[in-house]
């Protein structure tokens, strides 16, 4: 009986490992293909999905990015996201990708 329980637990761990990996791939793909013309939607999407991929090294960078994106979220009309913030976002994305590989 103990062997059966261990076998079930082992398969469960394998399945959850691969499911998490697939979920991360989907998140990275979605973040790589943001529609920058939809400023408000993009700011919210970066906030929502970025939390899921931020690791130890990238979490401070993500927090700073969120502060910069605040100006694009809570106003009725917003300007396009500036290039400096886009560069910081892509740097965050690269660091988060490298963290997820380790």
Secondary structure, 3 states (H helix, E strand, C coil): CHHHHHHHHHHHHHHHHHHHHHHHHHHHHHHHCCCCCCHHHHHHHHHHHHHHHCCCCCHHHHHHHHHHHHHHCCCCCCCCCCHHHHHHHHHHHHHHHHHHHC
